[in-house]
Amino acid sequence: MRLPIYLEPEVQDYLAAKAQAKKIDLDDLVNDLLKQEIRIAESLRQPLLVTHNPLI
């Protein structure tokens, strides 16, 4: 199932200009941005990897 997503006009205009400058579809740009946000959010949920610190 595909959901329609409605952007605020100023957001759509901004992203459309960015997509046009990159010569990609607006859908692709928005999906790439959302995937990046998901990766960031998920990485913040992961415990930090602690390496050996000889000062501890």
Backbone as a printed PyTorch tensor [residue, N CA C, xyz], in Angstrom:
tensor([[[  0.8360,  -1.1670,   0.0000],
         [  0.0000,   0.0000,   0.0000],
         [  0.8900,   1.2420,   0.0000]],

        [[  0.5730,   2.1770,  -0.8370],
         [  1.3090,   3.4420,  -0.9150],
         [  0.4350,   4.5500,  -0.3610]],

        [[  0.9970,   5.3140,   0.5450],
         [  0.2660,   6.4050,   1.1650],
         [  0.5820,   7.7250,   0.4750]],

        [[ -0.4330,   8.5410,   0.2340],
         [ -0.1320,   9.8740,  -0.2940],
         [  0.4490,  10.7440,   0.8250]],

        [[  1.4700,  11.4640,   0.5080],
         [  2.1070,  12.3570,   1.4650],
         [  1.9630,  13.7740,   0.9270]],

        [[  1.4700,  14.6590,   1.7680],
         [  1.2640,  16.0440,   1.3640],
         [  2.2440,  16.9390,   2.1040]],

        [[  3.0620,  17.6370,   1.3460],
         [  4.0560,  18.5380,   1.9180],
         [  3.4950,  19.9550,   1.9730]],

        [[  3.9450,  20.7060,   2.9500],
         [  3.5980,  22.1180,   2.9870],
         [  4.1950,  22.7720,   1.7450]],

        [[  3.5190,  23.7640,   1.1790],
         [  3.9960,  24.3520,  -0.0850],
         [  5.4470,  24.8230,  -0.0520]],

        [[  5.8630,  25.4820,   1.0340],
         [  7.2440,  25.9760,   1.0690],
         [  8.2500,  24.8310,   1.1700]],

        [[  7.8670,  23.7430,   1.8350],
         [  8.7400,  22.5690,   1.9200],
         [  8.8420,  21.9040,   0.5530]],

        [[  7.7180,  21.7620,  -0.1130],
         [  7.7110,  21.1520,  -1.4420],
         [  8.5210,  21.9850,  -2.4280]],

        [[  8.3700,  23.2990,  -2.3850],
         [  9.1240,  24.1600,  -3.2980],
         [ 10.6230,  24.0170,  -3.0610]],

        [[ 11.0250,  24.0180,  -1.8090],
         [ 12.4410,  23.8800,  -1.4600],
         [ 12.9980,  22.5470,  -1.9530]],

        [[ 12.2900,  21.4630,  -1.6210],
         [ 12.7740,  20.1380,  -2.0010],
         [ 12.7280,  19.9350,  -3.5150]],

        [[ 11.7190,  20.4790,  -4.1630],
         [ 11.6250,  20.3570,  -5.6170],
         [ 12.8040,  21.0480,  -6.2890]],

        [[ 13.2070,  22.2010,  -5.7720],
         [ 14.3640,  22.9040,  -6.3270],
         [ 15.6350,  22.0870,  -6.1190]],

        [[ 15.7810,  21.4680,  -4.9460],
         [ 16.9570,  20.6300,  -4.6760],
         [ 16.9740,  19.4150,  -5.6000]],

        [[ 15.8140,  18.7920,  -5.7860],
         [ 15.7300,  17.6190,  -6.6590],
         [ 16.0550,  17.9970,  -8.0990]],

        [[ 15.5380,  19.1260,  -8.5330],
         [ 15.8120,  19.5690,  -9.9010],
         [ 17.3030,  19.8520, -10.0890]],

        [[ 17.9260,  20.4720,  -9.0950],
         [ 19.3640,  20.7630,  -9.1840],
         [ 20.1850,  19.4830,  -9.2580]],

        [[ 19.7120,  18.4290,  -8.5730],
         [ 20.4170,  17.1420,  -8.5920],
         [ 19.9840,  16.2600,  -9.7630]],

        [[ 18.9780,  16.7410, -10.5030],
         [ 18.4200,  15.9990, -11.6430],
         [ 17.8810,  14.6360, -11.2210]],

        [[ 17.1420,  14.6470, -10.0980],
         [ 16.4760,  13.4320,  -9.6280],
         [ 15.0130,  13.7600,  -9.3500]],

        [[ 14.1880,  12.7300,  -9.2630],
         [ 12.7750,  12.9270,  -8.9560],
         [ 12.6050,  13.3790,  -7.5100]],

        [[ 11.5810,  14.1740,  -7.2810],
         [ 11.2720,  14.6320,  -5.9320],
         [ 11.0280,  13.4410,  -5.0050]],

        [[ 10.3340,  12.4250,  -5.4840],
         [ 10.0800,  11.2220,  -4.6800],
         [ 11.3860,  10.6020,  -4.1910]],

        [[ 12.3600,  10.5060,  -5.0940],
         [ 13.6450,   9.9030,  -4.7320],
         [ 14.3730,  10.7420,  -3.6870]],

        [[ 14.3340,  12.0630,  -3.8460],
         [ 14.9920,  12.9340,  -2.8770],
         [ 14.3590,  12.7980,  -1.4980]],

        [[ 13.0360,  12.8250,  -1.4510],
         [ 12.3380,  12.7160,  -0.1680],
         [ 12.6110,  11.3620,   0.4770]],

        [[ 12.5770,  10.2930,  -0.2930],
         [ 12.8710,   8.9670,   0.2560],
         [ 14.3010,   8.8860,   0.7830]],

        [[ 15.2540,   9.4630,   0.0490],
         [ 16.6440,   9.4660,   0.5100],
         [ 16.7820,  10.2250,   1.8280]],

        [[ 16.1310,  11.3780,   1.9270],
         [ 16.1800,  12.1580,   3.1620],
         [ 15.5660,  11.3940,   4.3320]],

        [[ 14.4320,  10.7530,   4.1010],
         [ 13.7790,   9.9950,   5.1650],
         [ 14.6220,   8.7930,   5.5890]],

        [[ 15.2260,   8.1130,   4.6430],
         [ 16.1010,   6.9780,   4.9760],
         [ 17.2810,   7.4410,   5.8170]],

        [[ 17.8420,   8.5920,   5.4590],
         [ 18.9600,   9.1410,   6.2290],
         [ 18.5150,   9.4680,   7.6540]],

        [[ 17.3470,  10.0520,   7.8030],
         [ 16.8220,  10.3640,   9.1360],
         [ 16.5830,   9.0940,   9.9530]],

        [[ 16.0960,   8.0450,   9.3110],
         [ 15.8720,   6.7730,   9.9940],
         [ 17.2030,   6.1880,  10.4620]],

        [[ 18.2270,   6.2280,   9.6000],
         [ 19.5510,   5.7170,   9.9950],
         [ 20.0980,   6.4860,  11.1930]],

        [[ 19.9440,   7.7950,  11.1820],
         [ 20.4220,   8.6110,  12.2980],
         [ 19.6660,   8.2540,  13.5700]],

        [[ 18.3470,   8.1850,  13.4820],
         [ 17.5350,   7.8590,  14.6580],
         [ 17.8850,   6.4850,  15.2040]],

        [[ 18.0650,   5.5110,  14.3280],
         [ 18.4090,   4.1580,  14.7610],
         [ 19.8010,   4.1240,  15.3910]],

        [[ 20.7280,   4.8780,  14.8280],
         [ 22.0860,   4.8630,  15.3810],
         [ 22.1100,   5.4720,  16.7810]],

        [[ 21.2460,   6.4070,  17.0470],
         [ 21.1810,   7.0130,  18.3810],
         [ 20.5660,   6.0720,  19.4050]],

        [[ 19.8240,   5.0870,  18.9300],
         [ 19.1970,   4.1120,  19.8230],
         [ 20.1580,   2.9870,  20.1960]],

        [[ 21.2510,   2.8270,  19.4360],
         [ 22.2040,   1.7480,  19.6840],
         [ 23.1450,   2.1450,  20.8130]],

        [[ 23.5450,   1.1870,  21.6550],
         [ 24.5380,   1.5080,  22.6800],
         [ 25.8640,   1.8830,  22.0150]],

        [[ 26.5490,   2.8110,  22.6100],
         [ 27.8320,   3.2320,  22.0580],
         [ 28.8570,   2.1290,  22.2360]],

        [[ 29.6870,   1.9490,  21.2310],
         [ 30.7680,   0.9710,  21.3070],
         [ 31.9220,   1.6240,  22.0710]],

        [[ 32.2980,   1.0170,  23.1660],
         [ 33.3800,   1.5550,  23.9750],
         [ 34.6330,   0.7500,  23.6870]],

        [[ 35.6650,   1.4440,  23.2810],
         [ 36.9470,   0.7680,  23.0420],
         [ 37.7810,   0.8190,  24.3060]],

        [[ 38.7880,   0.0260,  24.3560],
         [ 39.6570,  -0.0310,  25.5220],
         [ 40.3350,   1.3170,  25.7210]],

        [[ 40.2190,   1.8520,  26.9040],
         [ 40.8510,   3.1130,  27.2570],
         [ 41.8450,   2.8600,  28.3830]],

        [[ 43.1450,   2.9890,  28.1330],
         [ 44.1350,   2.6730,  29.1690],
         [ 44.0720,   3.6200,  30.3490]],

        [[ 43.3830,   4.7470,  30.2250],
         [ 43.2880,   5.7000,  31.3360],
         [ 42.2320,   5.3110,  32.3500]],

        [[ 41.4220,   4.3340,  32.0300],
         [ 40.3460,   3.9270,  32.9570],
         [ 40.8550,   2.8360,  33.8720]]])
